[in-house]
Amino acid sequence: MKKKKIVIASGKGGVGKSMLSSALTMLFAKKQRVIALDCDVDAPNLAIWLGISSYNKSVSKKKKIIPISVSEKPIIDYKKCDGCGLCAKSCRFSAIDMINGKPKVNKFLCEGCGLCEIICPQKAITLKAVQSGEIIVYPQLTSKKTKTGYFLIAGGLFPGETGSGKIIAELKKMADEFDYPLQILDSSPGTGCPVTAALQDSDFAILVTEPTPSAFSDVQRVLKVVNHFKIPYGVVINKWDINPIVSKKIEKWAGKNLLGKITYDREIFKAVSSFTPILETKLKAKEEIEKIFKELNLTLKF
């Protein structure tokens, strides 16, 4: 069975991707089996929007943490090393320093390119796999108020490590093993490797923006990536009322691809800080997202 995948992207961070991803996950779960993927591996927070607290012992005991290795770092054999310093001179990332005549690797600067291993005259450097991050598979989650059940898989890249796109690829492979027909992917901001990894083989993209010049510019940039993969898309304007003039410009730009708008409300932040999903509130944003959900169902061809 082919999995259908909906990616929520933005270009700019902080525009409401995770809020929308969490709400759509719960809305779709009322009709079919859904699995949510937190693909913002540098700063995963979809669990919070879904109401999952680290203090929830029943969830914490059942979640499965899987170590992931997608990069390598140089290991130096100081018995072979003669302190020539060629590795330090040649490293374009300045990740190797000579300290007391011996090379020391700064793991936070090292990209694991392997040049030092190749050029070392004494063959004293070997690249070895390191744990880059982890994938957390949460047990099936059920909302008490909405009576919906869904799975969540979240990826996390360790500080200073590289390979976010590779972790997302592993995350998606793991999700494909579940017998769930629909996947909601909460992408990271920007247009880089993590975003392209999330967008690959997806069926639909929801582009979230806000009425500010930077957000409008960034969503246009991410649309170029979406168009590269020939993915149909829809646009959602969050906090539209903070700048109605720019919001109108975005509406005109989006045209028939506009799925809806969400009003700015400080109560949203109070809800998420207390681990209360938007769908379990009485906020206006809940009604607006439900309208977006209806429009999305009319737009989707699957």
C-alpha positions as CSV (number, residue, x, y, z in Angstrom):
1,M,0.0,0.0,0.0
2,K,1.5,3.4,-1.1
3,K,1.7,5.8,1.8
4,K,0.3,9.3,1.1
5,K,2.5,12.1,2.5
6,I,1.6,15.7,3.3
7,V,4.5,18.0,4.2
8,I,4.0,21.2,6.1
9,A,6.8,23.7,5.1
10,S,7.4,27.4,5.5
11,G,10.8,28.8,4.6
12,K,10.8,31.0,7.7
13,G,10.7,29.6,11.2
14,G,8.1,30.4,13.8
15,V,5.2,30.9,11.4
16,G,3.0,28.0,12.8
17,K,4.1,24.8,11.0
18,S,4.0,22.6,14.1
19,M,0.7,24.1,15.3
20,L,-0.9,23.3,12.0
21,S,0.8,19.9,11.7
22,S,-0.5,18.8,15.1
23,A,-4.0,19.9,14.4
24,L,-4.2,18.3,11.0
25,T,-2.8,15.1,12.4
26,M,-5.6,15.0,15.0
27,L,-8.3,15.9,12.4
28,F,-7.2,13.3,9.9
29,A,-7.0,10.7,12.6
30,K,-10.8,10.9,13.1
31,K,-11.3,9.2,9.7
32,Q,-8.1,7.2,9.0
33,R,-4.9,5.8,10.5
34,V,-2.3,8.7,10.7
35,I,1.3,8.9,11.6
36,A,2.9,12.2,12.4
37,L,6.6,12.8,11.6
38,D,8.6,15.5,13.3
39,C,11.2,16.3,10.6
40,D,12.6,19.4,12.2
41,V,15.4,17.3,13.6
42,D,17.5,20.4,14.7
43,A,14.6,21.6,17.0
44,P,11.8,19.0,17.2
45,N,8.7,20.3,19.0
46,L,5.7,18.6,17.4
47,A,5.3,16.4,20.6
48,I,4.7,19.6,22.6
49,W,2.0,20.8,20.2
50,L,0.4,17.3,20.4
51,G,0.3,17.7,24.2
52,I,3.1,15.3,25.1
53,S,5.0,16.3,28.2
54,S,8.3,14.7,29.2
55,Y,6.7,14.4,32.6
56,N,4.1,12.1,31.3
57,K,5.4,8.8,32.7
58,S,3.0,6.6,30.9
59,V,4.3,7.9,27.5
60,S,7.9,8.1,28.6
61,K,8.0,4.4,29.7
62,K,6.6,3.2,26.4
63,K,8.4,5.4,23.9
64,K,11.3,3.7,22.0
65,I,14.6,5.6,21.5
66,I,16.7,4.4,18.6
67,P,20.3,5.7,18.2
68,I,21.2,6.9,14.7
69,S,24.6,7.2,13.1
70,V,24.7,9.1,9.8
71,S,28.2,10.6,10.0
72,E,31.8,9.8,10.7
73,K,34.5,11.6,12.7
74,P,38.3,11.1,12.5
75,I,40.0,9.0,15.2
76,I,43.8,9.7,15.7
77,D,46.2,6.9,16.6
78,Y,48.8,8.8,18.5
79,K,51.2,5.8,18.4
80,K,51.5,6.3,14.7
81,C,51.1,10.1,14.6
82,D,54.5,11.9,14.3
83,G,53.0,15.4,14.7
84,C,53.7,16.6,11.2
85,G,50.6,18.9,11.3
86,L,49.6,18.3,7.7
87,C,46.0,17.4,8.8
88,A,45.6,20.7,10.7
89,K,47.1,22.8,7.8
90,S,44.8,21.1,5.2
91,C,41.5,21.1,7.1
92,R,39.3,23.7,5.4
93,F,36.9,23.7,8.4
94,S,39.7,24.5,10.9
95,A,38.5,21.5,12.9
96,I,42.0,20.3,13.8
97,D,44.4,22.2,16.1
98,M,47.9,21.4,16.9
99,I,48.2,21.2,20.7
100,N,51.6,20.4,22.3
101,G,52.7,19.0,19.0
102,K,49.7,16.7,18.5
103,P,46.6,17.2,16.4
104,K,43.3,17.5,18.3
105,V,39.9,17.3,16.6
106,N,37.2,19.7,17.4
107,K,34.0,17.6,16.9
108,F,31.8,20.6,16.7
109,L,33.7,22.0,13.6
110,C,34.5,18.7,11.9
111,E,32.3,17.8,8.9
112,G,33.7,14.3,8.6
113,C,34.8,14.9,5.0
114,G,37.7,12.4,5.3
115,L,40.5,14.6,3.9
116,C,42.7,14.2,7.0
117,E,42.5,10.4,6.7
118,I,43.5,10.5,3.0
119,I,46.5,12.8,3.4
120,C,48.0,11.6,6.6
121,P,51.5,10.3,5.7
122,Q,51.6,7.9,8.7
123,K,48.0,6.5,8.2
124,A,47.3,7.5,11.8
125,I,43.8,8.8,11.1
126,T,40.7,6.7,10.6
127,L,37.1,7.8,10.1
128,K,34.7,6.0,12.3
129,A,30.9,6.2,12.7
130,V,29.6,8.3,15.6
131,Q,26.1,8.6,17.0
132,S,24.6,11.6,15.3
133,G,21.2,11.7,16.9
134,E,18.2,9.6,17.7
135,I,14.7,8.7,16.6
136,I,11.9,8.5,19.1
137,V,8.9,6.3,18.4
138,Y,6.1,7.3,20.7
139,P,3.3,4.8,21.6
140,Q,-0.1,5.3,20.0
141,L,-1.4,8.5,21.3
142,T,-5.0,9.2,22.0
143,S,-6.7,12.6,22.6
144,K,-9.1,12.4,25.6
145,K,-11.4,15.1,24.1
146,T,-11.3,14.4,20.4
147,K,-11.0,10.6,20.8
148,T,-8.5,10.3,18.0
149,G,-5.5,8.0,17.9
150,Y,-2.2,8.4,16.0
151,F,1.5,7.6,16.1
152,L,4.3,10.1,16.3
153,I,7.9,9.6,15.2
154,A,10.4,12.3,16.0
155,G,14.0,12.7,14.9
156,G,16.6,14.6,16.9
157,L,20.1,15.7,15.8
158,F,22.7,16.0,18.6
159,P,24.3,19.4,19.0
160,G,27.3,19.9,16.8
161,E,26.5,16.9,14.6
162,T,25.8,16.9,10.9
163,G,23.5,14.8,8.7
164,S,20.0,16.2,9.4
165,G,18.8,15.2,5.9
166,K,20.1,11.6,6.4
167,I,18.3,11.4,9.8
168,I,15.0,12.5,8.1
169,A,15.6,9.8,5.4
170,E,15.9,7.2,8.2
171,L,12.9,8.7,9.9
172,K,10.8,8.3,6.7
173,K,12.0,4.7,6.2
174,M,10.9,3.8,9.7
175,A,7.5,5.4,9.2
176,D,7.0,3.4,6.0
177,E,7.1,0.2,8.1
178,F,3.9,1.2,9.8
179,D,0.6,0.1,8.3
180,Y,-0.6,3.6,8.2
181,P,-1.9,5.1,4.9
182,L,-1.3,8.8,5.7
183,Q,1.8,10.6,7.0
184,I,1.9,14.2,8.1
185,L,5.5,15.6,8.0
186,D,6.3,18.6,10.0
187,S,9.3,20.0,8.1
188,S,12.1,22.3,9.3
189,P,12.2,25.9,8.2
190,G,14.4,27.0,5.3
191,T,15.2,25.5,1.9
192,G,18.2,23.3,2.8
193,C,18.9,19.6,3.1
194,P,16.3,18.8,5.8
195,V,13.5,20.4,3.8
196,T,14.4,18.7,0.5
197,A,14.7,15.4,2.4
198,A,11.2,15.9,3.8
199,L,9.7,16.9,0.5
200,Q,11.1,14.1,-1.6
201,D,8.4,11.6,-2.7
202,S,5.7,13.6,-1.0
203,D,2.2,14.0,-2.5
204,F,1.2,17.5,-1.2
205,A,2.8,20.4,0.5
206,I,1.2,23.0,2.7
207,L,3.2,26.2,2.8
208,V,2.7,28.2,6.0
209,T,3.6,31.9,6.1
210,E,2.8,35.1,8.0
211,P,2.2,38.7,6.7
212,T,5.8,39.9,7.1
213,P,8.3,40.7,4.3
214,S,10.8,38.1,5.5
215,A,8.1,35.3,5.8
216,F,6.6,36.2,2.4
217,S,10.1,36.2,0.8
218,D,11.0,32.8,2.4
219,V,7.8,31.1,1.4
220,Q,8.4,32.1,-2.2
221,R,11.9,30.5,-1.9
222,V,10.6,27.3,-0.5
223,L,8.0,27.2,-3.3
224,K,10.8,26.9,-5.8
225,V,11.9,23.7,-4.1
226,V,8.3,22.4,-4.0
227,N,8.0,23.2,-7.7
228,H,11.3,21.4,-8.4
229,F,9.8,18.2,-7.1
230,K,6.5,18.9,-8.9
231,I,4.5,18.7,-5.8
232,P,1.0,20.3,-5.7
233,Y,0.6,22.7,-2.8
234,G,-1.7,25.0,-0.8
235,V,-0.9,28.1,1.2
236,V,-2.0,29.0,4.8
237,I,-1.5,32.5,6.2
238,N,-1.0,32.5,10.0
239,K,-1.4,35.6,12.1
240,W,-3.0,37.3,9.0
241,D,-4.5,40.1,11.0
242,I,-1.2,41.5,12.3
243,N,-0.6,43.1,8.9
244,P,-3.7,43.0,6.6
245,I,-2.0,44.8,3.8
246,V,0.8,42.3,3.4
247,S,-1.7,39.5,4.0
248,K,-3.7,40.7,1.0
249,K,-0.5,40.6,-1.1
250,I,0.1,37.0,-0.1
251,E,-3.6,36.1,-0.8
252,K,-3.2,37.6,-4.3
253,W,0.1,35.7,-4.8
254,A,-1.4,32.4,-3.6
255,G,-4.6,32.7,-5.7
256,K,-6.5,29.5,-6.0
257,N,-3.9,27.7,-3.9
258,L,-5.0,29.6,-0.7
259,L,-6.3,27.1,1.8
260,G,-7.2,29.6,4.5
261,K,-6.0,32.1,7.2
262,I,-5.5,31.8,11.0
263,T,-6.0,34.8,13.4
264,Y,-3.2,35.9,15.8
265,D,-4.1,35.0,19.4
266,R,-1.8,35.1,22.4
267,E,-3.9,32.4,24.0
268,I,-2.4,29.9,21.6
269,F,0.9,30.2,23.3
270,K,-0.7,29.7,26.7
271,A,-2.3,26.5,25.4
272,V,1.0,25.0,24.0
273,S,2.9,26.0,27.2
274,S,0.4,23.9,29.2
275,F,0.6,21.0,26.7
276,T,-3.0,21.6,25.4
277,P,-3.4,20.8,21.7
278,I,-5.2,23.5,19.7
279,L,-8.1,21.1,18.9
280,E,-8.8,20.7,22.6
281,T,-9.3,24.5,23.1
282,K,-12.2,26.8,22.3
283,L,-10.0,29.3,20.5
284,K,-10.9,30.9,17.2
285,A,-7.8,29.2,15.7
286,K,-9.4,25.8,16.2
287,E,-12.4,26.8,14.0
288,E,-10.1,28.3,11.4
289,I,-7.9,25.2,11.2
290,E,-11.1,23.0,10.9
291,K,-12.1,25.2,7.9
292,I,-8.6,24.8,6.4
293,F,-8.9,21.0,6.9
294,K,-12.2,21.0,5.0
295,E,-10.7,23.1,2.1
296,L,-7.7,20.7,2.1
297,N,-9.9,17.7,1.7
298,L,-11.6,19.4,-1.3
299,T,-8.2,20.2,-2.8
300,L,-6.5,16.8,-2.3
301,K,-6.8,14.3,-5.2
302,F,-6.3,11.2,-3.0
